[in-house]
């Protein structure tokens, strides 16, 4: 066989191989696109509690119903509405029909919204998205958050320095949050709360607390395990409602829950995590460098 023929054959085989690889890659890409299109899309939006004072560290909000704050809330909600959510989930007791009754009345103009973020964020976004229901997902099971026992254990075990370090670690986060509440807008505040730096610093406080009582009463580990369990229950409740492959879900949740719930979504093969940052805009957060 002539050398030229061999070269032509080799080139032809190489071309066939290249075509086969290209077709295979295109098929895989198309398959991946189809899988992504049919995964339930979940957006976890970390928020500050507008009027509830039940957390260890509470935001000191001015009146969310003032004209200034109402305008800011409208801007925030309008941005999220661009996601076109099919379901809006709120931090309220799972299965509690009171909230659906209130929401139905609100849609008919017969219910005045209170200051709580359940109403100001959850109800308003659901209505703007023309959803007929809201979905409460907080657990109804009691998970003890016994921080007093943790402090007592730390004193007995001469480990109070761990809690002091935990509080020092959280201080920049709290300082930035308080400053944005006092001088910023709702949108600026929520942007900050949903940065990776803020979410990680908030969540890492628990890993200091976990160490208290290690080797003796494990008071810290008990508190943290209860906190993790509560979030797993919340996630299970969210997935109970997010039952359609075409769901586009927004979850409004206290900022302390955001890291664990985001991880649950990201680790679930049948879910797609949607970062709210792409809808909230990329405006620089005041004092953000304090929480890096």
Backbone as CSV, one residue per row, in Angstrom:
resi,resn,N_x,N_y,N_z,CA_x,CA_y,CA_z,C_x,C_y,C_z
1,UNK,0.857,-1.212,0.000,0.000,0.000,0.000,0.881,1.245,0.000
2,UNK,0.523,2.198,-0.817,1.330,3.407,-0.915,1.279,4.176,0.400
3,UNK,2.359,4.880,0.635,2.431,5.641,1.883,1.340,6.719,1.931
4,UNK,1.012,7.267,0.775,-0.020,8.309,0.718,-1.366,7.765,1.156
5,UNK,-1.679,6.520,0.700,-2.944,5.890,1.085,-3.023,5.689,2.602
6,UNK,-1.907,5.269,3.177,-1.857,5.062,4.630,-2.132,6.377,5.369
7,UNK,-1.541,7.432,4.867,-1.727,8.753,5.499,-3.173,9.209,5.408
8,UNK,-3.791,8.966,4.168,-5.194,9.331,4.008,-6.097,8.550,4.957
9,UNK,-5.794,7.226,5.078,-6.611,6.379,5.961,-6.495,6.842,7.416
10,UNK,-5.262,7.137,7.803,-5.030,7.587,9.178,-5.771,8.900,9.454
11,UNK,-5.706,9.798,8.453,-6.389,11.083,8.619,-7.897,10.890,8.701
12,UNK,-8.409,9.968,7.843,-9.845,9.703,7.833,-10.311,9.115,9.154
13,UNK,-9.521,8.148,9.675,-9.867,7.537,10.966,-9.807,8.567,12.099
14,UNK,-8.800,9.434,12.000,-8.681,10.484,13.014,-9.865,11.422,12.985
15,UNK,-10.331,11.743,11.744,-11.495,12.607,11.609,-12.747,11.956,12.177
16,UNK,-12.912,10.627,11.893,-14.053,9.901,12.440,-14.035,9.910,13.965
17,UNK,-12.845,9.704,14.534,-12.708,9.698,15.988,-13.073,11.057,16.570
18,UNK,-12.614,12.119,15.900,-12.914,13.473,16.368,-14.411,13.750,16.327
19,UNK,-15.068,13.313,15.247,-16.513,13.492,15.116,-17.243,12.727,16.214
20,UNK,-16.788,11.470,16.464,-17.426,10.646,17.490,-17.316,11.292,18.863
21,UNK,-16.119,11.829,19.163,-15.906,12.481,20.466,-16.792,13.715,20.593
22,UNK,-16.866,14.503,19.498,-17.673,15.723,19.512,-19.144,15.418,19.729
23,UNK,-19.643,14.381,19.010,-21.044,13.987,19.151,-21.320,13.501,20.564
24,UNK,-20.381,12.712,21.121,-20.547,12.192,22.480,-20.597,13.325,23.491
25,UNK,-19.684,14.301,23.337,-19.650,15.432,24.269,-20.925,16.272,24.157
26,UNK,-21.391,16.451,22.915,-22.621,17.218,22.717,-23.806,16.528,23.367
27,UNK,-23.840,15.180,23.244,-24.930,14.414,23.847,-24.882,14.516,25.368
28,UNK,-23.651,14.448,25.929,-23.511,14.560,27.383,-23.932,15.941,27.863
29,UNK,-23.542,16.985,27.090,-23.911,18.344,27.450,-25.417,18.523,27.417
30,UNK,-26.046,17.986,26.348,-27.492,18.083,26.227,-28.186,17.342,27.352
31,UNK,-27.648,16.136,27.685,-28.207,15.358,28.781,-28.096,16.107,30.095
32,UNK,-26.918,16.752,30.285,-26.702,17.514,31.509,-27.674,18.680,31.587
33,UNK,-27.922,19.341,30.438,-28.858,20.461,30.410,-30.264,20.009,30.766
34,UNK,-30.653,18.856,30.230,-31.987,18.329,30.507,-32.128,18.008,31.983
35,UNK,-31.073,17.359,32.560,-31.120,17.023,33.979,-31.227,18.291,34.820
36,UNK,-30.442,19.341,34.449,-30.476,20.588,35.199,-31.844,21.249,35.098
37,UNK,-32.435,21.202,33.898,-33.730,21.821,33.694,-34.810,21.183,34.558
38,UNK,-34.669,19.899,34.866,-35.711,19.196,35.599,-35.381,18.984,37.076
39,UNK,-34.324,19.635,37.537,-34.060,19.610,38.965,-34.827,20.757,39.626
40,UNK,-35.371,20.480,40.796,-36.080,21.529,41.519,-35.089,22.622,41.930
41,UNK,-35.435,23.844,41.651,-34.547,24.972,41.925,-34.921,25.575,43.282
42,UNK,-33.927,25.662,44.158,-34.165,26.136,45.526,-33.264,27.329,45.821
43,UNK,-33.863,28.442,46.196,-33.119,29.632,46.611,-33.302,29.826,48.116
44,UNK,-32.206,29.762,48.854,-32.233,30.000,50.301,-31.845,31.458,50.542
45,UNK,-32.774,32.245,51.087,-32.512,33.666,51.311,-32.400,33.920,52.813
46,UNK,-31.191,34.239,53.247,-30.955,34.556,54.655,-31.491,35.948,54.962
47,UNK,-32.261,36.057,56.034,-32.844,37.352,56.402,-32.651,37.607,57.898
48,UNK,-32.795,38.870,58.263,-32.848,39.241,59.679,-34.305,39.219,60.111
49,UNK,-34.542,38.862,61.349,-35.914,38.885,61.872,-36.314,40.345,62.105
50,UNK,-37.398,40.748,61.479,-37.794,42.153,61.524,-38.404,42.558,62.852
51,UNK,-39.063,41.618,63.526,-39.660,41.997,64.817,-39.535,40.926,65.889
52,UNK,-39.238,39.686,65.529,-39.115,38.620,66.532,-37.818,38.788,67.318
53,UNK,-37.852,38.477,68.602,-36.686,38.616,69.467,-36.427,37.311,70.210
54,UNK,-36.370,36.207,69.466,-36.259,34.898,70.102,-34.879,34.264,69.968
55,UNK,-33.951,34.949,69.289,-32.627,34.380,69.063,-31.656,34.806,70.148
56,UNK,-30.491,34.133,70.168,-29.453,34.500,71.122,-28.935,35.896,70.797
57,UNK,-28.741,36.160,69.514,-28.323,37.484,69.045,-29.466,38.038,68.184
58,UNK,-30.058,39.147,68.604,-31.228,39.689,67.917,-30.906,41.025,67.253
59,UNK,-31.472,41.210,66.040,-31.331,42.482,65.351,-32.289,43.502,65.961
60,UNK,-31.808,44.724,66.129,-32.642,45.791,66.689,-33.184,46.655,65.544
61,UNK,-34.298,46.195,64.972,-34.863,46.854,63.808,-35.761,48.019,64.208
62,UNK,-35.719,49.080,63.378,-36.718,50.133,63.511,-38.010,49.624,62.870
63,UNK,-38.993,50.474,62.698,-40.315,50.050,62.257,-40.310,49.617,60.782
64,UNK,-40.497,48.309,60.490,-40.541,47.858,59.104,-41.745,48.389,58.334
65,UNK,-42.741,48.909,59.060,-43.958,49.409,58.423,-43.874,50.897,58.084
66,UNK,-42.763,51.529,58.402,-42.603,52.945,58.059,-42.536,53.097,56.541
67,UNK,-42.928,54.254,56.004,-42.886,54.453,54.547,-41.518,54.172,53.936
68,UNK,-40.452,54.571,54.623,-39.098,54.353,54.110,-38.806,52.861,53.983
69,UNK,-39.088,52.107,55.032,-38.807,50.666,55.008,-39.722,49.935,54.030
70,UNK,-40.956,50.386,53.913,-41.876,49.743,52.981,-41.384,49.885,51.540
71,UNK,-40.839,51.040,51.220,-40.279,51.256,49.888,-39.071,50.343,49.661
72,UNK,-38.235,50.214,50.698,-37.047,49.356,50.588,-37.446,47.886,50.433
73,UNK,-38.448,47.454,51.185,-38.917,46.075,51.093,-39.476,45.799,49.700
74,UNK,-40.191,46.766,49.149,-40.752,46.601,47.806,-39.644,46.397,46.779
75,UNK,-38.559,47.162,46.900,-37.434,47.002,45.963,-36.803,45.617,46.095
76,UNK,-36.611,45.177,47.319,-36.027,43.855,47.588,-36.899,42.746,47.009
77,UNK,-38.184,42.797,47.278,-39.110,41.759,46.821,-39.232,41.749,45.299
78,UNK,-39.230,42.927,44.706,-39.332,43.014,43.242,-38.145,42.337,42.571
79,UNK,-36.979,42.476,43.165,-35.793,41.812,42.599,-35.942,40.291,42.661
80,UNK,-36.411,39.783,43.786,-36.568,38.335,43.911,-37.670,37.804,43.008
81,UNK,-38.657,38.631,42.728,-39.759,38.197,41.871,-39.281,37.848,40.466
82,UNK,-38.137,38.383,40.056,-37.581,38.074,38.741,-37.183,36.597,38.624
83,UNK,-37.056,35.916,39.748,-36.782,34.472,39.764,-38.014,33.669,39.369
84,UNK,-39.182,34.294,39.438,-40.469,33.658,39.139,-40.714,32.425,40.014
85,UNK,-40.712,32.619,41.335,-40.916,31.473,42.228,-42.309,30.869,42.093
86,UNK,-42.361,29.551,42.127,-43.654,28.856,42.128,-44.124,28.587,43.548
87,UNK,-43.178,28.611,44.500,-43.527,28.391,45.902,-42.630,29.261,46.780
88,UNK,-43.251,29.905,47.764,-42.513,30.719,48.727,-42.687,30.084,50.095
89,UNK,-41.563,29.803,50.758,-41.592,29.117,52.047,-41.156,30.054,53.152
90,UNK,-41.804,29.938,54.295,-41.620,30.874,55.399,-41.245,30.132,56.682
91,UNK,-40.582,30.857,57.572,-40.153,30.280,58.849,-41.303,30.370,59.850
92,UNK,-42.245,29.462,59.667,-43.434,29.369,60.521,-43.734,27.889,60.710
93,UNK,-44.455,27.507,61.765,-44.668,26.091,62.070,-45.269,25.297,60.910
94,UNK,-44.635,24.192,60.609,-45.053,23.309,59.506,-46.510,22.871,59.685
95,UNK,-47.279,23.007,58.601,-48.658,22.550,58.620,-49.632,23.501,59.283
96,UNK,-49.168,24.639,59.774,-50.044,25.586,60.471,-50.917,26.319,59.445
97,UNK,-52.195,26.021,59.433,-53.110,26.556,58.426,-53.423,28.039,58.630
98,UNK,-53.126,28.551,59.808,-53.400,29.963,60.086,-52.763,30.873,59.045
99,UNK,-51.564,30.523,58.629,-50.847,31.393,57.691,-51.469,31.359,56.291
100,UNK,-51.954,30.204,55.893,-52.626,30.130,54.600,-53.940,30.904,54.631
101,UNK,-54.646,30.831,55.743,-55.894,31.580,55.884,-55.620,33.093,55.808
102,UNK,-54.567,33.527,56.501,-54.195,34.937,56.458,-53.810,35.349,55.046
103,UNK,-53.032,34.500,54.371,-52.567,34.827,53.029,-53.741,34.912,52.049
104,UNK,-54.680,34.000,52.154,-55.855,34.026,51.279,-56.647,35.316,51.477
105,UNK,-56.763,35.742,52.728,-57.451,37.002,53.004,-56.661,38.186,52.456
106,UNK,-55.344,38.116,52.558,-54.478,39.175,52.032,-54.658,39.329,50.522
107,UNK,-54.732,38.216,49.812,-54.919,38.265,48.366,-56.239,38.933,47.992
108,UNK,-57.213,38.815,48.871,-58.536,39.415,48.612,-58.653,40.823,49.186
109,UNK,-57.559,41.329,49.758,-57.573,42.677,50.320,-58.172,42.766,51.702
110,UNK,-58.291,41.595,52.391,-58.936,41.600,53.695,-58.016,41.312,54.858
111,UNK,-56.707,41.429,54.646,-55.772,41.173,55.748,-54.625,42.177,55.668
112,UNK,-54.374,42.871,56.767,-53.292,43.859,56.827,-52.029,43.178,57.343
113,UNK,-50.958,43.310,56.589,-49.717,42.622,56.932,-49.049,43.223,58.158
114,UNK,-48.557,42.338,59.034,-47.793,42.769,60.194,-46.346,43.001,59.829
115,UNK,-45.533,43.318,60.852,-44.142,43.695,60.627,-43.224,42.499,60.395
116,UNK,-43.640,41.308,60.816,-42.779,40.134,60.728,-42.389,39.840,59.288
117,UNK,-41.173,39.311,59.106,-40.694,38.977,57.754,-41.534,37.902,57.073
118,UNK,-42.249,37.089,57.846,-43.186,36.131,57.260,-44.159,36.862,56.334
119,UNK,-44.628,38.011,56.796,-45.597,38.790,56.045,-44.936,39.728,55.038
120,UNK,-43.946,40.475,55.528,-43.339,41.499,54.686,-42.520,40.926,53.537
121,UNK,-41.898,39.789,53.754,-41.132,39.148,52.689,-41.926,38.008,52.051
122,UNK,-42.377,37.070,52.887,-43.030,35.867,52.372,-44.335,36.136,51.649
123,UNK,-45.268,36.793,52.330,-46.582,37.057,51.725,-46.456,37.962,50.501
124,UNK,-45.611,38.991,50.618,-45.519,39.953,49.527,-44.879,39.342,48.281
125,UNK,-43.863,38.515,48.454,-43.266,37.875,47.287,-44.228,36.873,46.663
126,UNK,-44.880,36.063,47.482,-45.829,35.075,46.956,-46.936,35.758,46.159
127,UNK,-47.430,36.883,46.660,-48.493,37.610,45.963,-47.986,38.194,44.652
128,UNK,-46.772,38.750,44.685,-46.197,39.341,43.477,-45.969,38.271,42.407
129,UNK,-45.647,37.051,42.868,-45.430,35.935,41.940,-46.741,35.255,41.535
130,UNK,-47.856,35.768,42.064,-49.195,35.241,41.769,-49.362,33.778,42.228
131,UNK,-48.722,33.464,43.352,-48.898,32.149,43.970,-50.165,32.152,44.828
132,UNK,-50.858,31.043,44.877,-52.092,30.953,45.658,-51.860,30.441,47.074
133,UNK,-50.648,29.973,47.345,-50.362,29.425,48.672,-49.010,29.918,49.174
134,UNK,-48.845,29.871,50.499,-47.543,30.016,51.131,-47.282,28.732,51.910
135,UNK,-46.005,28.471,52.206,-45.646,27.170,52.762,-44.789,27.334,54.027
136,UNK,-45.382,27.118,55.198,-44.617,27.182,56.453,-43.795,25.905,56.652
137,UNK,-42.505,26.051,56.953,-41.630,24.867,56.979,-40.847,24.680,58.277
138,UNK,-41.036,25.566,59.244,-40.284,25.385,60.494,-40.787,24.138,61.216
139,UNK,-39.906,23.501,61.950,-40.285,22.273,62.644,-41.228,22.565,63.810
140,UNK,-42.130,21.642,64.042,-43.031,21.756,65.192,-42.477,20.989,66.392
141,UNK,-41.401,20.245,66.166,-40.767,19.497,67.255,-39.874,20.436,68.054
142,UNK,-39.835,20.232,69.346,-39.027,21.090,70.211,-37.581,20.606,70.229
143,UNK,-36.663,21.481,69.804,-35.232,21.190,69.885,-34.617,22.187,70.853
144,UNK,-34.166,21.698,71.982,-33.652,22.576,73.029,-32.424,23.354,72.554
145,UNK,-32.422,24.657,72.872,-31.261,25.516,72.613,-30.822,26.064,73.966
146,UNK,-30.234,25.176,74.779,-29.957,25.476,76.183,-28.563,26.080,76.327
147,UNK,-28.468,27.357,75.993,-27.163,28.016,76.064,-26.721,28.242,77.503
148,UNK,-27.670,28.370,78.432,-27.308,28.514,79.840,-26.527,27.292,80.330
149,UNK,-26.958,26.107,79.913,-26.236,24.885,80.303,-24.834,24.866,79.714
150,UNK,-24.694,25.399,78.519,-23.369,25.469,77.892,-22.463,26.395,78.695
151,UNK,-22.990,27.539,79.107,-22.182,28.478,79.898,-21.811,27.876,81.252
152,UNK,-22.747,27.162,81.867,-22.452,26.519,83.154,-21.385,25.448,82.995
153,UNK,-21.474,24.685,81.926,-20.470,23.653,81.656,-19.098,24.281,81.438
154,UNK,-19.077,25.392,80.697,-17.810,26.080,80.433,-17.171,26.571,81.727
155,UNK,-17.999,27.057,82.654,-17.467,27.514,83.944,-16.915,26.349,84.750
156,UNK,-17.642,25.235,84.777,-17.183,24.061,85.536,-15.878,23.508,84.967
157,UNK,-15.772,23.516,83.658,-14.615,22.914,82.998,-13.507,23.928,82.704
158,UNK,-13.670,25.144,83.257,-12.688,26.214,83.027,-12.463,26.424,81.527
159,UNK,-13.575,26.467,80.783,-13.506,26.605,79.327,-14.248,27.838,78.836
160,UNK,-14.450,28.802,79.719,-15.186,30.003,79.329,-14.487,30.767,78.211
161,UNK,-13.182,30.574,78.110,-12.422,31.266,77.050,-12.912,30.853,75.661
162,UNK,-13.414,29.637,75.538,-13.929,29.181,74.238,-15.126,30.019,73.825
163,UNK,-16.025,30.275,74.773,-17.219,31.071,74.460,-16.847,32.530,74.213
164,UNK,-15.842,33.014,74.925,-15.382,34.376,74.677,-14.796,34.488,73.270
165,UNK,-14.064,33.460,72.863,-13.509,33.443,71.511,-14.614,33.363,70.470
166,UNK,-15.663,32.577,70.769,-16.807,32.468,69.847,-17.479,33.819,69.664
167,UNK,-17.686,34.522,70.770,-18.335,35.830,70.694,-17.462,36.847,69.963
168,UNK,-16.148,36.781,70.202,-15.225,37.688,69.509,-15.232,37.405,68.003
169,UNK,-15.338,36.133,67.666,-15.388,35.738,66.254,-16.648,36.275,65.574
170,UNK,-17.760,36.319,66.310,-19.036,36.768,65.752,-19.197,38.279,65.755
171,UNK,-18.387,38.969,66.532,-18.578,40.410,66.720,-18.551,41.207,65.418
172,UNK,-17.607,40.973,64.515,-17.613,41.749,63.259,-18.895,41.568,62.461
173,UNK,-19.432,40.351,62.458,-20.705,40.084,61.777,-21.822,40.912,62.403
174,UNK,-21.900,40.874,63.720,-22.969,41.594,64.419,-22.823,43.104,64.239
175,UNK,-21.578,43.591,64.250,-21.330,45.024,64.080,-21.777,45.494,62.702
176,UNK,-21.454,44.714,61.684,-21.843,45.076,60.317,-23.355,45.022,60.160
177,UNK,-23.982,43.990,60.720,-25.438,43.873,60.638,-26.104,45.078,61.306
178,UNK,-25.640,45.423,62.497,-26.242,46.547,63.232,-26.049,47.861,62.477
179,UNK,-24.890,48.041,61.857,-24.626,49.270,61.125,-25.501,49.374,59.882
180,UNK,-25.703,48.265,59.215,-26.556,48.270,58.019,-28.019,48.489,58.386
181,UNK,-28.439,47.972,59.527,-29.805,48.222,59.986,-29.989,49.707,60.297
182,UNK,-28.974,50.304,60.902,-29.078,51.707,61.313,-28.931,52.673,60.140
183,UNK,-28.042,52.358,59.181,-27.699,53.341,58.149,-27.932,52.856,56.717
184,UNK,-28.201,51.568,56.551,-28.362,51.037,55.212,-29.814,50.775,54.861
185,UNK,-30.003,50.103,53.733,-31.343,49.744,53.285,-31.581,48.254,53.520
186,UNK,-32.811,47.832,53.364,-33.137,46.407,53.471,-32.342,45.612,52.449
187,UNK,-32.243,46.128,51.233,-31.512,45.429,50.180,-30.040,45.288,50.531
188,UNK,-29.438,46.341,51.049,-28.032,46.269,51.447,-27.837,45.245,52.566
189,UNK,-28.759,45.242,53.512,-28.668,44.296,54.617,-28.763,42.856,54.126
190,UNK,-29.752,42.575,53.282,-29.935,41.202,52.804,-28.779,40.776,51.911
191,UNK,-28.256,41.703,51.119,-27.056,41.376,50.331,-25.935,40.900,51.242
192,UNK,-25.710,41.663,52.315,-24.650,41.292,53.260,-24.913,39.930,53.900
193,UNK,-26.122,39.714,54.372,-26.450,38.461,55.061,-26.264,37.244,54.164
194,UNK,-26.333,37.447,52.842,-26.229,36.328,51.907,-24.862,36.200,51.247
195,UNK,-23.891,36.985,51.710,-22.522,36.777,51.240,-21.961,35.514,51.892
196,UNK,-21.048,34.867,51.193,-20.426,33.658,51.740,-19.704,33.962,53.048
197,UNK,-19.051,35.129,53.115,-18.312,35.496,54.323,-19.241,35.598,55.528
198,UNK,-20.383,36.253,55.348,-21.325,36.420,56.460,-21.949,35.089,56.859
199,UNK,-22.357,34.302,55.888,-22.995,33.013,56.169,-22.031,32.074,56.887
200,UNK,-20.786,32.044,56.446,-19.802,31.151,57.075,-19.447,31.599,58.481
201,UNK,-19.326,32.900,58.674,-18.982,33.381,60.020,-20.128,33.111,60.986
202,UNK,-21.342,33.281,60.533,-22.512,32.998,61.357,-22.522,31.526,61.758
203,UNK,-22.313,30.644,60.792,-22.384,29.204,61.048,-21.218,28.702,61.889
204,UNK,-20.063,29.327,61.760,-18.875,28.818,62.457,-18.922,29.057,63.960
205,UNK,-19.807,29.950,64.413,-19.974,30.165,65.861,-20.290,28.843,66.556
206,UNK,-21.090,28.003,65.916,-21.513,26.735,66.521,-20.342,25.774,66.702
207,UNK,-19.329,25.897,65.893,-18.200,24.978,65.991,-17.252,25.349,67.131
208,UNK,-17.361,26.583,67.621,-16.715,26.918,68.888,-17.516,26.300,70.035
209,UNK,-18.799,26.515,70.009,-19.675,26.038,71.089,-19.599,24.521,71.220
210,UNK,-19.457,23.826,70.113,-19.403,22.361,70.114,-18.323,21.813,71.049
211,UNK,-17.255,22.566,71.248,-16.098,22.082,72.037,-16.340,22.110,73.541
212,UNK,-17.339,22.873,73.965,-17.573,23.037,75.411,-18.104,21.733,76.003
213,UNK,-17.436,21.259,77.047,-17.878,20.045,77.730,-17.372,18.761,77.108
214,UNK,-16.512,18.872,76.091,-15.981,17.658,75.451,-15.232,16.812,76.486
215,UNK,-15.565,15.525,76.514,-14.938,14.614,77.470,-15.656,14.531,78.792
216,UNK,-16.673,15.381,78.992,-17.428,15.331,80.255,-18.929,15.295,79.970
217,UNK,-19.579,16.467,79.939,-21.040,16.462,79.752,-21.486,16.736,78.311
218,UNK,-20.562,17.172,77.472,-20.859,17.445,76.055,-22.023,18.425,75.881
219,UNK,-22.080,19.421,76.767,-23.175,20.400,76.687,-23.156,21.142,75.354
220,UNK,-21.968,21.502,74.880,-21.858,22.203,73.605,-22.312,21.342,72.441
221,UNK,-21.854,20.096,72.428,-22.232,19.187,71.346,-23.728,18.902,71.340
222,UNK,-24.328,18.880,72.535,-25.779,18.658,72.617,-26.533,19.825,71.982
223,UNK,-26.097,21.052,72.302,-26.770,22.212,71.720,-26.617,22.215,70.199
224,UNK,-25.396,21.980,69.726,-25.137,22.040,68.291,-25.863,20.921,67.547
225,UNK,-25.894,19.727,68.135,-26.595,18.626,67.467,-28.095,18.909,67.382
226,UNK,-28.657,19.547,68.413,-30.067,19.943,68.359,-30.300,20.980,67.264
227,UNK,-29.360,21.912,67.127,-29.470,22.935,66.083,-29.411,22.299,64.685
228,UNK,-28.478,21.368,64.508,-28.375,20.686,63.217,-29.646,19.881,62.943
229,UNK,-30.165,19.211,63.972,-31.374,18.400,63.789,-32.559,19.268,63.403
230,UNK,-32.667,20.427,64.017,-33.775,21.328,63.669,-33.704,21.713,62.189
231,UNK,-32.507,22.009,61.717,-32.349,22.401,60.320,-32.631,21.250,59.361
232,UNK,-32.293,20.039,59.752,-32.610,18.882,58.916,-34.121,18.656,58.848
233,UNK,-34.819,18.932,59.937,-36.280,18.846,59.925,-36.867,19.926,59.000
234,UNK,-36.307,21.127,59.070,-36.769,22.206,58.196,-36.554,21.828,56.731
235,UNK,-35.399,21.266,56.440,-35.112,20.856,55.065,-36.097,19.779,54.599
236,UNK,-36.371,18.809,55.464,-37.333,17.757,55.111,-38.713,18.352,54.851
237,UNK,-39.117,19.326,55.660,-40.412,19.977,55.458,-40.455,20.729,54.124
238,UNK,-39.342,21.390,53.793,-39.282,22.121,52.519,-39.444,21.172,51.341
239,UNK,-38.779,20.025,51.420,-38.852,19.054,50.323,-40.212,18.355,50.271
240,UNK,-40.910,18.319,51.400,-42.266,17.777,51.400,-43.160,18.607,50.479
241,UNK,-42.964,19.917,50.509,-43.774,20.812,49.676,-43.203,20.967,48.264
242,UNK,-41.892,20.943,48.133,-41.273,21.110,46.812,-41.318,19.767,46.080
243,UNK,-42.498,19.396,45.631,-42.729,18.045,45.117,-42.842,17.969,43.600
244,UNK,-42.618,19.080,42.915,-42.690,19.078,41.455,-41.312,19.332,40.863
245,UNK,-40.922,18.621,39.805,-39.604,18.857,39.188,-39.484,20.251,38.596
246,UNK,-40.607,20.922,38.398,-40.584,22.276,37.840,-40.641,23.360,38.903
247,UNK,-40.559,22.972,40.170,-40.649,23.955,41.242,-39.468,24.923,41.215
248,UNK,-39.790,26.165,41.488,-38.802,27.227,41.684,-39.122,27.833,43.052
249,UNK,-38.332,27.468,44.050,-38.679,27.731,45.445,-37.807,28.837,46.027
250,UNK,-38.437,29.751,46.754,-37.710,30.718,47.576,-38.004,30.398,49.033
251,UNK,-36.954,30.229,49.823,-37.073,29.979,51.255,-36.539,31.191,52.003
252,UNK,-37.412,31.876,52.733,-36.985,32.961,53.616,-36.712,32.350,54.990
253,UNK,-35.496,32.532,55.476,-35.114,31.873,56.718,-34.140,32.761,57.488
254,UNK,-34.190,32.688,58.816,-33.234,33.410,59.639,-31.811,33.075,59.235
255,UNK,-30.937,34.080,59.252,-29.592,33.928,58.697,-28.802,32.772,59.312
256,UNK,-29.065,32.455,60.572,-28.334,31.374,61.219,-28.574,30.010,60.600
257,UNK,-29.696,29.847,59.908,-30.031,28.568,59.281,-29.434,28.414,57.885
258,UNK,-29.001,29.514,57.296,-28.726,29.528,55.854,-27.632,28.557,55.428
259,UNK,-26.524,28.488,56.182,-25.414,27.645,55.737,-25.824,26.173,55.665
260,UNK,-26.472,25.681,56.706,-26.848,24.266,56.734,-27.871,23.950,55.645
261,UNK,-28.852,24.805,55.450,-29.867,24.546,54.431,-29.275,24.627,53.029
262,UNK,-28.370,25.557,52.818,-27.707,25.638,51.503,-26.897,24.377,51.230
263,UNK,-26.198,23.895,52.246,-25.428,22.665,52.063,-26.341,21.490,51.730
264,UNK,-27.484,21.419,52.388,-28.437,20.343,52.096,-28.881,20.384,50.637
265,UNK,-29.151,21.581,50.136,-29.573,21.711,48.738,-28.438,21.331,47.799
266,UNK,-27.251,21.845,48.060,-26.110,21.614,47.168,-25.709,20.143,47.107
267,UNK,-25.907,19.420,48.214,-25.521,18.008,48.264,-26.603,17.076,47.728
268,UNK,-27.755,17.620,47.383,-28.872,16.804,46.883,-28.800,16.729,45.352
269,UNK,-28.601,15.531,44.784,-28.444,15.409,43.325,-29.661,15.857,42.531
270,UNK,-30.837,15.815,43.138,-32.058,16.164,42.403,-32.480,17.611,42.623
271,UNK,-31.614,18.408,43.270,-31.920,19.809,43.517,-30.859,20.698,42.887
272,UNK,-31.247,21.912,42.580,-30.307,22.906,42.060,-30.349,24.128,42.969
273,UNK,-29.211,24.465,43.556,-29.145,25.642,44.422,-29.074,26.905,43.563
274,UNK,-29.906,27.878,43.899,-29.906,29.163,43.213,-29.428,30.223,44.198
275,UNK,-28.336,30.881,43.873,-27.784,31.909,44.750,-28.583,33.198,44.582
276,UNK,-29.128,33.738,45.667,-29.915,34.975,45.541,-29.089,36.175,45.097
277,UNK,-27.768,36.067,45.203,-26.904,37.196,44.862,-27.151,37.690,43.430
278,UNK,-27.416,36.743,42.513,-27.615,37.138,41.117,-28.902,37.938,40.932
279,UNK,-29.803,37.874,41.902,-31.047,38.645,41.836,-31.005,39.891,42.718
280,UNK,-30.171,39.848,43.740,-30.085,40.984,44.652,-29.168,42.073,44.118
281,UNK,-28.371,41.750,43.115,-27.441,42.728,42.568,-26.090,42.619,43.240
282,UNK,-25.115,43.299,42.677,-23.733,43.160,43.139,-23.236,44.404,43.852
283,UNK,-24.151,45.180,44.400,-23.728,46.378,45.121,-22.805,46.022,46.277
284,UNK,-21.777,46.836,46.511,-20.830,46.548,47.577,-21.502,46.715,48.930
285,UNK,-21.215,45.773,49.814,-21.801,45.816,51.151,-20.892,46.613,52.063
286,UNK,-21.454,47.597,52.704,-20.696,48.425,53.629,-20.071,47.581,54.728
287,UNK,-18.775,47.798,54.967,-18.043,47.100,56.032,-17.921,45.603,55.784
288,UNK,-18.104,45.183,54.539,-18.033,43.745,54.272,-16.665,43.176,54.656
289,UNK,-15.588,44.002,54.511,-14.257,43.502,54.823,-14.134,43.079,56.280
290,UNK,-15.039,43.542,57.126,-14.965,43.182,58.538,-15.325,41.722,58.795
291,UNK,-15.977,41.079,57.848,-16.371,39.705,58.095,-15.648,38.733,57.176
292,UNK,-14.592,39.175,56.498,-13.816,38.249,55.659,-13.030,37.297,56.545
